[in-house]
């Protein structure tokens, strides 16, 4: 019984180590983002138009500024900005701004 528990423990640790190596910890293999990943997003509602901004990545943050008349999302080189007065202002990298 003790040998079985030790073997199971060793196999579990070996699996974790292999997963870490292959998952990009050492080998640097790119990890492709999967559908359903939560992106940093914000919606800016201006009269009859809603602007949805996103970093397009699983990190970063989005904020509303001023009196709620502008918004910005950023994560390094990925981001977007919008203003009620001028609509979508910019997007960089994976960032996006969509008017609906």
N, C-alpha and C positions, 0 to 999 in steps of 0.2 A: 504494500500500500504506500509506504514512504517513497519507494522508487518511482511509483506512478505519479505521485504529487510532484516530486522533483522534476521528473521528465516533462510534466505538463507546464510547470513553471518555466523551465528552460525553453520549451517550445514557444510559450507566450512571449517571453522576452526577446527571443530570436525574431519572432514575427514583428514585434514593434521596431526593432533595430532595422530590419530589412525595409519595413514601410517607411521609416525615417530617411534611409539612404535613397530609396527610389523616389520618394515623394519630394525630393528637392533639397533635403537637408545637407547632403554631401555632393551628390551628383549634379545638382543644379538643373534638373529636368524641369521644363516649364510645366506649370500646373494650369490647365485650361479651366476657365470659370464655367460652371455648370448652370443650366437654367434653374431659376429659383433662388439664385444668390441675391441677397438683399443689397441694393445699392443705396448710397446716400442720395436722397432726393428731397425736393421741396416743391410745393405748388404755390404760385403767386396768382391770386385772383384779382383781376383788374376789369371793372365794368363787365362786359360780356365775354372776355377772353381769360382763359386760364393758361399760364405758362408753367410747364413742368420742367424743372431743371434736375440734372443728375451728374454725379462724378463719373458714372459709367464703370466704376470699380467698387470693390467691396469695402473700401475705406474712405476716409475723408469726412467732410461734414458740409452741411448746407445751412445757411442762415438767411433770415429776412432782415432787412435793414430799413433805416429811415422810419417813416410812419407806416410801414407795411407796403410801401410802393416800389420796393426793389428786393431782389434776392440774389444770392451767390452760392455756388457750390465749388468746393476745391479739394483736391487730393494731389499735391505735387503738380505735375504737368497736365492733369486731367481736371477739367472744370467747366463751368458755364456761368453766365450772369444775364439778368433780365431786369427791365424797369417798366413800370406801367406806362410811362410817357413814351417809351421808344421800343417796347417789345424785347425780343431776344437781342442781346447786345453782343455776346461772344460765346464761343465754345472752343476748348482746346483738348487735344488728345482724345480720350474716350468720353469726355464730357459732352452733354447735350442739352439743348433747350428746345422744347416743342410747344407750339401755340395751338390751343384747342378752343 
